[in-house]
Every structure is written in structure tokens, then in C-alpha cells.
Amino acid sequence: MAAPWADSSAAVLLARVDQFSSAKIVVVGDVMLDHYLLGHVTRISPEAPWPVVDVHDDDYRLGGAANVANNICALDAAGVLCGLIGDDDAGARLRDLLIRRRVSPNGLVVDAARPTTVKMRIIGRQQQMMRVDRETRHPLPPGPVQRQLLNAVERALDGAQCLVLSDYAKGLFTEGLLKDLIQLAKRHQVKIVADPKVANFDAMKGATVVTPNHLEAMQIATGRVQATHDMKSVGRHLLERIDSDAVLITLGEQGMALFERDGGYHDISTVAQQVFDVTGAGDTVAAVLALGLASGASMREAAMLANAAAGVVVGKIGTATLDRQELRAAVRRLFEEG
């Protein structure tokens, strides 16, 4: 098979990147605060056979849907984040981080019935050693909070080109809310990039493109996770089932597989890279895919840009973003090494 960029050029993709600054993307999803405890490991605890981490720093970052929006703004586009936070210190810290990263927090709704989701990761020797989650995953019921969120999304969609649905299975997305969100997007004539968890895949019917990873795709298509499976048959099954323009399956180190409604299939390979941490790579894919589509790129061009961007962030520790200079360099490497 010919390389996916064989009938494209670096100049075409770089021109799309230059157009990112005129894009506006609305992100709706499970908002998280990532807390990193960074330290050194030099000894084993005498109380149990576990390493002792001597903490020398702690760091707070935007996670989940907030990381998607952060990636969008780091690439000089306008990003509006819509989601739920708790009436707590973590929610206040998250809002402050958004403002400092130039992400609009105007779509955030405070839900006093649930805490802000916090994921604390303990890092030693540049490796994650443990994760501690503080969250609630009960479904968001119909009522005032849901209506506030829908109103915030409708306001944010004014002037936007794309809506991203970022699902981390924390209870925000119910079948009813997803139906309302997709109808809102269609009414505003914006494209929809959906990054679904398995349970909500079918409820995202009507999205422009869905972006499951390969394990999620296999589970959705076959009901189980298998060591090997014909990914082409999986992708075509998902495309028919979800009735979208495209399905983009992320394959980790093997790149991506793009299936389009017109029957097109593209195997998008990664360039050589050193992988340090895949945390948040899916957020970067959703963000850059949306930016590409908002900037007039074809589905394949947008997927190529998303793949190049993911190759940059997996070389960084923790949830991370990249800037346009890094993305432009990654695009050039794609053609040089292809």
C-alpha cells in the first residue's frame, strides 16, 4: 500500500497548521485535574516491599476534556471547555489553570453533588508508580445542572467550526445528553469529533468522526478484547454501526487506521519516535483532528496531522501539549522519513 501522504505534500499540511489560529473549537466532556507527585527512588520501605518516593516537586495539569481544550489553545486556536466541576478547591484550581492556559472556562458548570475529578500520579525515576483517583461516576440526571450545561454549550457553539465530545466514562455523558448535544451541533452546522468509551459508542451516532483506540474498537465490534483481530473488518463494522463520515482507530505505536464512508481506507503509520508516556495522547488526537477539520483539511489530512501531533506528546512525561512549531517539525519529519 502506498504511504498515506503519497498524494499530499508537506506544504499542504503545513498550510492547514497555519490556519489553526482562525479556528474555534468547543470541547464537552469529563473534566479532570491531574496532580503529579515527582520524586526520586533510592530505597525500599521497611514496612512493605514497596519503593519509597522522596517527593521533590508536585505539579498540576489539565486532564481529560480539559486537556483536549488545552491542546487546542496551545496550537493558537480558540478553545471553549464545557463540563462539570465540583464546588471544591480542586475545581477552583482547575479553573485557574484554564485561565492561565488561555482556555475559556465559561462553559464550566458547578455541580455541588459531585467532586471535581482528580487523578494523582506518583512519578519516580521518570516512571508512573501509582495512581490515586478521587471521583464519582454516577450518571448525571436530567435537571437544572444538565440544562445549565446545554445552555452553556449552545452559547459556546456560536462561531465555532467543531464540537469535540471527550468521554472518560465519569457519568457526564448519558444517552439523552449525547442526543441533545449532537442535535445542537447539527443545528449550528458544526462538525463533531467524538472520542467515546465503549458504553457510549452507539449513543454517539451521527458524529462526523469517532476515534476509539484499538482495544475499544475490538470490544465494541466483537464484545471482547482479542490479542489479534482483522482491524479492517472491525473498522468497517464500526463505520456502518455508527453512521458517521469516518472512524479513526488509534493503534499506538502502529499509527492509525482511517475508514471513510465512501469506502476509503488509509493506514497512517507513525514516524520513528521514543515513547515515554501515552497519557493524554488520545486527547491530542481529538484536538488536532478537530483543528484540521475546522481548517478545511480532508479527513485523511486531519488524521495525518493528528498522528504527527500524537507522536510528539508521547515523548513527554504526563498529560502534555505541543505548539505549532513542534507540530510543523513533526509534519516535516513525516515526509522526510516516509
Order of alpha helices (4+ residues) and beta strands (2+ residues): alpha-beta-beta-beta-alpha-beta-alpha-beta-beta-beta-alpha-beta-alpha-beta-beta-alpha-alpha-beta-beta-beta-alpha-alpha-alpha
